[in-house]
Amino acid sequence: MALLIKGGTVVNADRSFRADVLCEDGKIVGLGEGLEAPAGAELVDAGGQYVLPGGIDPHTHMQLPFMGTVASEDFYSGTAAGLAGGTTMIIDFVIPDPQEPLLDAYHKWRGWAEKAAADYSFHVAVTWWDDSVHRDMETLTREHGVNSFKHFMAYKNAIMCDDEVLVNSFSRARELGAICTVHAENGELVYRLQKEIFERGITGPEGHPLSRPPECEGEAANRAIRIAEVLGVPLYVVHNSCKQSLEAITRARLEGQRVFGEVLAGHLLIDDSVYRHPDWRVAAAHVMSPPFRSKEHQEALWQGLQAGMLQTTATDHCCFCDPQKRAGIDDFRKIPNGTAGVEDRMAVLWHHGVNSGRLTPSEFVRVTSTNAAQIFNIYPRKGVVQVGSDADIAVWDPEASRTISARTHHQNIDYNIFEGMTVRGVCSHTVSRGRLVWADGELRAEKGAGRHVDRPVFASYYDALKTRAEVLTPQPVVRAKAAE
């Protein structure tokens, strides 16, 4: 069935303009004023509203086995919740166990994701190294549409990468035309601080941020950036939460390095006072890594987003309910790390970004959709409203409001970190693959309707990297033979 969105203002990352949008067979096939609806077409009246590219959340963890439990949100419930908030695609993570073949883990995650209601793709984590990992990285890029590899610099004695693994994996990614991503926290320091703080008698959630100070994140971000610089590989630093990591990214970008930064909606809006809440349940519900920081870091992150030093916004959506969090009732180190947000990211960013004058509507589109599509090489298939692109669209009512609550959200978790926040500017309709899946409060998500999105290697920035490498290729000194 065709779908016609009439009377709205299309907002892309580069410009805004009045236009109707016609969708057929999962694609945008018409764009202009006064379009006629084909016979039998479904109509959406977008008068007084914006028509945006569907949101892309480049950092989620659906159904993740972690810290002795499994995230409560699966690929259907999580993507359905995203659709209710205007997010039409997620990029999740395949995380192999130590010594688990990357391809085995990838196929396991692909099986879990078959129930997704919206489109999805995967970063694949490199958690160990041998010749099989070297081979599997090529197979993933050549045959399975993977163009990004994740590296955890935290979680010692589990999935943490040391520098040897980073160097091997970064080098291989460069050969394959993939981008490297890192969770930047110094795992050795975190491990030591966790032990010291616990032994001091601080066992509650307030110990969590104390064991992961901003300096640990800044050091790891800088180390990963410098390794990537030496090896000539592009780098994407996930969930930057503090000034120190932002400063490392800013310095590298000002030096001309291909480094990209991501910030979570939560890190922009929530401060570390939550960990001292008198209700253990509330404090533990906010335990995630890196932790929420003091207000000075939030302001710095907003400035980094406005300045273009941070390019994308995400959620790190990883849901654990209170009974799961209580595994750490006597030891903060055992509280499963994770919070939700896939449904609320776009609304809270519009309210606190666009309504405050920090972001224009086009800049909002850039940081919620277009930049992610370009960095991960799926633009213009995703991230723009234009003829030929996928019909993934959010119709945005800038005057409507709602109050966020766990009682009314669609996420499969018993707590919402934005609980009680009233936002002005919400998604009235969501279109996924040309189908109307959210309409005025009615969720029409269909299990299994989402599709895996292959992401080609050698994104456009690789051309510049290749040219730069050729220009800077060292040459041997030609010397006359020394006299005998």
MOQUI-V286317 format. One record per residue. N is the residue number from 1. SS is DSSP state (a for helix, b for strand, c for the rest). PHI is phi in degrees with one decimal (none if undefined). OMEGA is omega in radians with two decimals (* if undefined). Layout:
N/SS/PHI/OMEGA
N/SS/PHI/OMEGA
//
This chain:
1/c/none/3.07
2/c/-78.9/3.12
3/b/-134.8/3.13
4/b/-119.8/3.08
5/b/-101.8/-2.98
6/b/-110.9/2.88
7/c/80.6/-3.10
8/c/-96.2/3.04
9/b/-108.0/3.12
10/b/-72.5/3.08
11/b/-120.5/3.00
12/c/-107.6/-3.09
13/c/-66.3/-3.08
14/c/-103.2/-3.08
15/c/-166.3/3.06
16/b/-122.8/-3.13
17/b/-162.6/3.09
18/b/-74.9/3.12
19/c/-167.6/2.90
20/b/-85.2/-3.12
21/b/-127.6/3.14
22/b/-106.2/-3.12
23/b/-119.0/3.05
24/b/-147.4/3.07
25/c/53.0/3.05
26/c/80.9/-3.11
27/b/-123.3/2.96
28/b/-84.2/-3.04
29/b/-114.9/3.12
30/b/-148.7/-3.11
31/b/-151.5/-3.13
32/b/165.8/-3.14
33/c/-83.2/3.05
34/c/73.0/3.11
35/c/-67.3/3.10
36/c/-90.6/3.12
37/c/-79.9/3.03
38/c/-62.2/3.13
39/c/-57.6/3.10
40/c/80.7/-3.09
41/c/-69.7/3.02
42/b/-83.4/-3.07
43/b/-113.5/3.00
44/b/-124.5/3.11
45/b/-86.5/-3.12
46/c/-104.6/3.13
47/c/-57.6/-3.12
48/c/76.8/-3.09
49/c/-123.8/3.08
50/b/-99.4/3.08
51/b/-115.7/-2.98
52/b/-113.1/2.92
53/b/-60.5/3.09
54/c/-56.0/-3.12
55/b/-66.6/3.02
56/b/-117.4/3.07
57/b/-96.8/-3.03
58/c/-84.1/-3.07
59/c/-152.8/3.05
60/b/-134.5/3.08
61/c/-136.1/3.07
62/c/-84.4/2.99
63/c/60.7/-3.02
64/c/-77.4/2.97
65/b/-76.6/-3.01
66/b/-159.2/3.05
67/c/53.1/3.04
68/c/81.6/3.11
69/b/-144.8/3.14
70/b/-128.8/3.14
71/c/-51.8/-3.02
72/c/-73.2/-3.12
73/c/-92.9/3.06
74/c/-96.8/-3.02
75/a/-70.1/3.06
76/a/-75.2/-3.07
77/a/-62.3/-3.12
78/a/-69.7/3.13
79/a/-71.6/3.08
80/a/-63.8/3.10
81/a/-62.3/3.09
82/a/-59.9/3.14
83/a/-60.9/3.13
84/a/-64.5/3.13
85/c/-108.0/3.11
86/c/96.4/3.10
87/b/-92.5/-3.03
88/b/-109.3/3.08
89/b/-152.7/3.02
90/b/-122.4/2.91
91/b/-117.8/-3.06
92/b/-96.6/-3.04
93/b/-129.5/2.91
94/b/-88.6/-3.09
95/b/-123.8/3.13
96/c/-67.1/2.94
97/c/-68.9/3.05
98/c/-54.5/-3.13
99/c/75.0/3.07
100/c/-80.1/3.11
101/c/-57.6/-3.11
102/a/-59.1/-3.12
103/a/-66.9/3.10
104/a/-61.6/3.13
105/a/-64.3/-3.13
106/a/-60.8/-3.13
107/a/-65.5/3.09
108/a/-63.8/-3.14
109/a/-66.2/3.11
110/a/-61.2/3.08
111/a/-64.3/3.11
112/a/-62.3/-3.02
113/a/-82.0/-3.10
114/c/-61.3/3.14
115/c/-86.3/-3.05
116/c/-58.3/3.12
117/c/-91.2/3.14
118/c/-132.7/-3.11
119/b/-65.4/-3.06
120/b/-152.3/3.04
121/b/-150.9/-3.06
122/b/-137.2/2.74
123/b/-84.7/3.09
124/b/-115.1/-3.12
125/b/-81.0/2.99
126/c/-103.5/-3.03
127/c/-111.0/3.12
128/c/-163.5/-3.07
129/c/-145.0/2.82
130/c/-160.9/-3.08
131/a/-63.0/-3.13
132/a/-69.0/3.09
133/a/-65.2/3.08
134/a/-56.1/-3.14
135/a/-70.1/-3.07
136/a/-64.5/3.10
137/a/-60.8/3.11
138/a/-67.4/3.13
139/a/-60.7/-3.14
140/a/-63.7/-3.14
141/a/-74.9/-3.05
142/a/-80.0/-2.97
143/a/-115.7/-2.99
144/c/-127.2/3.02
145/c/68.8/3.09
146/c/-95.8/3.10
147/c/-131.0/3.13
148/b/-145.6/-3.13
149/b/-126.3/-3.03
150/b/-98.8/3.14
151/b/-135.6/3.10
152/b/-90.2/3.09
153/c/-93.8/3.08
154/c/-118.7/-3.14
155/c/67.6/3.11
156/c/-59.7/-3.13
157/c/66.3/3.08
158/c/-137.7/-3.04
159/c/-117.1/-3.08
160/b/-71.2/3.04
161/c/-93.5/2.96
162/c/-88.1/-3.07
163/a/-63.5/3.13
164/a/-63.2/3.11
165/a/-65.6/3.12
166/a/-58.4/-3.10
167/a/-64.3/3.13
168/a/-62.8/-3.09
169/a/-70.9/3.11
170/a/-59.8/-3.13
171/a/-63.8/3.14
172/a/-67.2/3.12
173/a/-61.0/3.11
174/a/-61.2/3.11
175/a/-60.6/-3.04
176/a/-90.4/-3.11
177/c/79.0/3.13
178/c/-99.6/3.07
179/b/-106.6/3.11
180/b/-94.9/3.02
181/b/-122.0/-3.14
182/b/-135.5/2.84
183/b/-90.9/-2.97
184/c/-95.8/2.92
185/c/-147.5/3.13
186/c/-73.9/-3.03
187/a/-63.8/3.11
188/a/-64.8/3.13
189/a/-65.2/3.12
190/a/-58.8/-3.13
191/a/-58.7/-3.14
192/a/-66.4/-3.12
193/a/-66.1/3.08
194/a/-56.7/-3.12
195/a/-63.5/-3.10
196/a/-63.1/-3.10
197/a/-67.9/3.11
198/a/-63.3/-3.12
199/a/-69.1/3.06
200/c/-79.0/3.14
201/c/95.5/3.08
202/c/-92.0/-3.03
203/c/-110.4/-3.08
204/c/-83.8/-3.10
205/c/-58.1/3.11
206/a/-63.5/3.09
207/a/-73.1/-3.06
208/a/-62.6/3.13
209/a/-67.5/3.12
210/a/-64.7/-3.10
211/c/-85.7/-3.10
212/c/-133.8/-3.08
213/c/-67.2/-3.12
214/a/-55.6/-3.11
215/a/-62.2/3.11
216/a/-64.9/3.13
217/a/-73.1/-3.13
218/a/-62.2/3.13
219/a/-62.3/-3.09
220/a/-67.2/3.10
221/a/-61.1/-3.14
222/a/-64.5/-3.14
223/a/-65.1/3.12
224/a/-62.1/3.14
225/a/-62.5/-3.11
226/a/-70.3/3.05
227/a/-63.2/3.12
228/a/-62.9/3.13
229/a/-63.8/-3.13
230/a/-63.3/-3.06
231/a/-87.6/3.10
232/c/70.7/-3.13
233/c/-119.7/3.09
234/c/-69.0/-3.05
235/b/-133.6/3.10
236/b/-123.8/-3.10
237/b/-98.2/-3.05
238/c/-80.5/3.05
239/c/27.2/3.03
240/c/-67.5/-3.05
241/c/-119.6/-2.97
242/c/-146.8/3.12
243/a/-60.6/-3.03
244/a/-63.2/3.12
245/a/-71.2/3.08
246/a/-59.9/3.12
247/a/-63.3/3.11
248/a/-64.6/3.11
249/a/-66.5/-3.12
250/a/-60.2/3.13
251/a/-59.3/-3.11
252/a/-65.9/-3.13
253/a/-66.8/3.09
254/a/-66.9/3.07
255/c/-87.1/3.07
256/c/93.3/-3.11
257/c/-82.3/3.13
258/c/-84.1/3.14
259/b/-124.5/3.13
260/b/-119.9/-3.11
261/b/-126.7/3.13
262/b/-115.1/3.04
263/b/-130.7/3.12
264/b/-87.8/3.07
265/a/-55.7/-3.13
266/a/-62.4/-3.13
267/a/-68.4/3.08
268/a/-79.3/-2.91
269/a/-125.7/-3.04
270/c/-118.1/-3.13
271/b/-108.0/-2.97
272/a/-74.0/3.08
273/a/-63.7/-3.13
274/a/-61.2/-3.08
275/a/-75.7/3.10
276/a/-106.1/3.09
277/c/-60.5/-3.10
278/c/-65.5/3.10
279/c/-89.8/-3.10
280/a/-54.9/-3.09
281/a/-60.0/-3.13
282/a/-65.8/-3.14
283/a/-61.6/-3.10
284/a/-68.0/3.14
285/a/-62.3/-3.13
286/c/-96.5/-3.13
287/c/-73.0/3.05
288/c/-154.1/-3.06
289/c/-127.5/-0.09
290/c/-64.2/-3.09
291/c/-75.2/3.00
292/c/-67.2/-3.01
293/b/-113.8/3.11
294/c/-70.9/-3.01
295/a/-60.5/-3.13
296/a/-62.5/3.11
297/a/-70.5/3.11
298/a/-59.6/-3.12
299/a/-63.5/3.11
300/a/-62.6/-3.14
301/a/-65.2/3.07
302/a/-59.4/3.13
303/a/-63.5/3.09
304/a/-63.5/3.11
305/a/-68.0/3.13
306/a/-63.7/-3.07
307/a/-81.0/-3.13
308/c/85.2/3.07
309/c/-77.3/2.96
310/c/-109.8/-2.97
311/c/-102.6/-3.02
312/b/-129.6/3.01
313/b/-119.3/-3.08
314/b/-144.9/3.14
315/c/-128.4/-2.93
316/c/53.8/-3.06
317/b/-57.9/-3.08
318/c/-150.7/-2.90
319/c/-95.8/2.98
320/c/-133.7/-3.11
321/c/-82.7/-3.05
322/a/-54.3/3.11
323/a/-59.1/3.09
324/a/-74.4/3.11
325/a/-60.0/-3.07
326/a/-70.8/2.98
327/a/-60.7/3.12
328/a/-109.8/-3.08
329/c/-59.5/-3.13
330/c/-112.1/-3.06
331/c/-158.1/-3.07
332/a/-57.4/-3.12
333/a/-68.8/-3.10
334/a/-102.5/3.08
335/c/-75.1/3.12
336/c/-57.0/-3.09
337/c/-81.3/3.04
338/c/159.3/3.03
339/b/-137.0/-3.12
340/c/-100.1/3.07
341/c/156.8/-3.03
342/c/-61.1/3.14
343/c/-79.5/-2.95
344/c/-106.4/-3.04
345/a/-51.6/-3.01
346/a/-68.1/-3.12
347/a/-67.8/-3.12
348/a/-70.0/3.10
349/a/-72.1/3.06
350/a/-65.0/-3.08
351/a/-61.6/-3.06
352/a/-88.0/3.13
353/a/-100.6/-3.09
354/a/-71.4/-3.09
355/c/-67.1/3.13
356/c/-93.9/-3.09
357/c/85.0/3.08
358/c/-70.8/-3.09
359/c/-130.5/2.93
360/c/-83.0/3.05
361/a/-55.4/3.12
362/a/-67.4/3.08
363/a/-66.6/3.05
364/a/-58.5/3.10
365/a/-60.2/-3.11
366/a/-61.2/-3.02
367/a/-86.7/3.09
368/a/-103.2/-3.04
369/a/-151.7/-2.93
370/a/-64.4/-3.12
371/a/-61.1/3.11
372/a/-62.1/3.12
373/a/-61.6/-3.12
374/a/-74.4/-3.13
375/a/-61.5/-3.09
376/c/-98.6/2.86
377/c/63.8/3.03
378/c/-124.5/3.07
379/c/-94.7/0.13
380/c/-96.2/3.04
381/c/-59.2/3.08
382/c/-120.1/2.98
383/c/88.8/-3.14
384/c/-157.1/3.02
385/c/-97.7/3.10
386/c/-155.0/3.14
387/c/-62.0/-3.13
388/c/99.7/3.12
389/c/-79.3/3.04
390/b/-59.8/3.14
391/c/-82.2/3.04
392/c/-110.4/-2.92
393/b/-140.7/2.97
394/b/-115.9/3.03
395/b/-89.8/-2.90
396/b/-115.1/3.12
397/b/-95.7/-3.04
398/b/-72.1/-3.10
399/b/-103.1/3.13
400/b/-71.5/-3.14
401/b/-137.6/3.03
402/b/-154.1/3.08
403/b/-105.5/-3.06
404/c/-75.2/3.12
405/c/-158.6/3.05
406/c/-64.4/-3.14
407/c/-71.9/-3.05
408/c/-122.3/-3.11
409/c/-74.0/-3.12
410/c/-100.8/3.14
411/c/-74.3/-3.08
412/c/-88.8/3.13
413/c/-153.4/-3.04
414/c/-90.7/3.14
415/c/-143.9/3.08
416/c/-123.4/-3.08
417/c/-67.5/3.08
418/c/-103.0/-3.06
419/c/-49.3/3.06
420/c/84.6/-3.13
421/c/-76.6/3.06
422/b/-94.7/-3.11
423/b/-116.3/3.04
424/b/-109.4/-3.01
425/b/111.2/-3.07
426/b/-139.4/3.11
427/b/-80.9/3.12
428/b/-89.1/-3.14
429/b/-143.6/3.04
430/b/-126.4/3.10
431/b/-115.6/3.12
432/b/-125.1/-3.08
433/c/52.3/3.08
434/c/82.1/-3.13
435/b/-105.7/3.08
436/b/-79.0/-3.02
437/b/-114.6/3.06
438/b/-147.4/-3.07
439/b/-144.8/3.06
440/c/49.5/3.06
441/c/91.1/3.12
442/b/-103.8/3.14
443/b/-92.2/-3.11
444/c/-116.6/-3.12
445/c/-62.4/-3.12
446/c/-119.9/-3.14
447/c/-61.9/3.11
448/c/86.7/-3.12
449/c/-75.3/3.13
450/c/-72.1/3.14
451/c/-129.6/3.04
452/b/-69.0/3.13
453/c/-106.1/3.06
454/c/-71.2/3.14
455/c/-119.7/-3.08
456/c/-65.9/3.04
457/c/-79.5/3.14
458/c/53.5/3.00
459/c/-59.3/-3.00
460/c/-57.7/-3.12
461/a/-68.0/3.07
462/a/-67.6/3.09
463/a/-60.4/3.12
464/a/-67.1/3.11
465/a/-61.7/3.14
466/a/-64.5/3.13
467/a/-62.2/-3.13
468/a/-63.1/3.14
469/a/-63.5/3.13
470/a/-66.1/-3.14
471/a/-64.1/-3.05
472/c/-97.3/-3.13
473/c/-59.9/-3.13
474/c/-68.3/3.13
475/c/-119.7/3.11
476/c/-69.6/3.06
477/c/-81.8/3.10
478/c/-87.8/-3.09
479/c/-119.9/2.99
480/c/-69.1/3.13
481/c/-63.5/3.13
482/c/-67.9/3.09
483/c/-64.6/3.14
484/c/-79.4/*
//
